[in-house]
Amino acid sequence: MADKKNEGFQSGAGLIRYFDEEEIKGPALDPKLVIYIAIAVAVIVELLPRFFPI
């Protein structure tokens, strides 16, 4: 019989546990800032036709 070591299913299947380390390589933005930017872009897009009619 095979020796049963204290190994989980992930290590036995050859999978990597990604939740042990998190690498944030991108800029860390506050979620509120993202919402404010989206609202500002929406307002600008809606106002552009009034200032630059086609």
Summary of the structure (lengths in Angstrom):
residues: 54
radius of gyration: 25.0
end to end distance: 79.1
largest distance: 79.7
contacts: 58
relative contact order: 0.07
helix: 54%
strand: 0%
